[in-house]
Amino acid sequence: MKARVTVTLKNGVLDPQGKAIEGALKSFGLEGVDSVRQGKVFDIELLTTDRAKAEELLKAACEKLLANTVVENYRVEIV
């Protein structure tokens, strides 16, 4: 089973890397960019075929390692 975990900063948390990317895009003449927020994507292959078990495993992985839940949100997608 394949899954994708997307981790992003919570609203209200400063994103200096996103601001730097935004500034770089504008310096390249790419006008029309209002704001940029950066995040992380993890593509994970699981051995289980049980969807509930997969979601439980991925949630545990996010809570323990993949996301800093104080400042980040995560979304789990089974694909």
Backbone torsions as a table, in degrees:
resi	resn	phi	psi	omega
1	MET	NA	140.2	179.6
2	LYS	-110.1	146.3	179.9
3	ALA	-140.9	157.6	174.7
4	ARG	-128.9	129.0	175.7
5	VAL	-113.0	125.9	178.5
6	THR	-113.0	125.9	-179.2
7	VAL	-115.7	127.0	179.5
8	THR	-134.1	157.1	176.4
9	LEU	-69.8	144.5	176.2
10	LYS	-66.9	153.1	175.4
11	ASN	-59.2	139.1	179.9
12	GLY	92.7	-14.5	177.3
13	VAL	-86.3	128.3	179.5
14	LEU	-61.1	141.4	-178.5
15	ASP	-127.0	81.1	-177.6
16	PRO	-62.5	-33.2	178.9
17	GLN	-68.6	-41.0	176.4
18	GLY	-61.0	-41.3	178.5
19	LYS	-64.2	-39.5	178.8
20	ALA	-64.6	-41.3	178.3
21	ILE	-64.6	-43.6	177.7
22	GLU	-57.5	-46.6	179.0
23	GLY	-63.1	-40.1	179.5
24	ALA	-65.2	-42.6	178.7
25	LEU	-60.3	-43.1	179.5
26	LYS	-67.2	-36.0	179.3
27	SER	-68.9	-22.5	175.4
28	PHE	-84.0	4.3	178.2
29	GLY	84.0	14.3	179.7
30	LEU	-89.4	78.5	-178.8
31	GLU	-73.8	157.1	179.9
32	GLY	101.3	-7.2	176.1
33	VAL	-80.1	120.0	-177.8
34	ASP	-87.0	-48.6	178.1
35	SER	-159.8	159.5	179.3
36	VAL	-132.6	134.0	171.8
37	ARG	-124.2	132.0	-178.4
38	GLN	-102.3	160.9	179.4
39	GLY	-154.7	-164.5	-179.0
40	LYS	-130.4	146.8	175.7
41	VAL	-126.4	132.0	177.4
42	PHE	-119.6	121.3	172.7
43	ASP	-97.9	121.1	-171.7
44	ILE	-125.9	134.0	173.3
45	GLU	-104.2	130.8	-177.1
46	LEU	-113.2	151.2	179.5
47	LEU	-82.4	-22.4	-177.2
48	THR	-78.5	154.5	172.4
49	THR	-110.2	0.2	179.4
50	ASP	-85.9	111.3	-175.5
51	ARG	-59.6	-44.1	-179.0
52	ALA	-63.2	-41.5	178.5
53	LYS	-64.8	-40.7	178.9
54	ALA	-62.4	-46.4	179.9
55	GLU	-62.9	-39.7	178.1
56	GLU	-63.5	-44.7	178.9
57	LEU	-62.5	-45.0	-179.0
58	LEU	-67.6	-38.6	176.9
59	LYS	-61.7	-43.3	178.0
60	ALA	-62.5	-40.9	178.7
61	ALA	-62.1	-40.5	179.1
62	CYS	-66.8	-46.4	-176.9
63	GLU	-65.3	-33.8	-175.2
64	LYS	-93.5	-28.3	-170.9
65	LEU	-141.8	-48.0	-168.1
66	LEU	-74.0	-28.8	-177.5
67	ALA	-129.1	143.1	169.8
68	ASN	-92.2	96.0	-170.1
69	THR	-68.1	-6.4	174.2
70	VAL	-71.2	-40.0	-175.8
71	VAL	-120.8	-3.7	-176.3
72	GLU	-126.0	147.6	169.6
73	ASN	-102.7	158.5	173.0
74	TYR	-137.9	153.5	177.5
75	ARG	-131.3	131.5	-179.2
76	VAL	-107.8	128.5	176.2
77	GLU	-126.5	126.7	171.8
78	ILE	-90.1	123.8	-176.8
79	VAL	-113.3	NA	NA
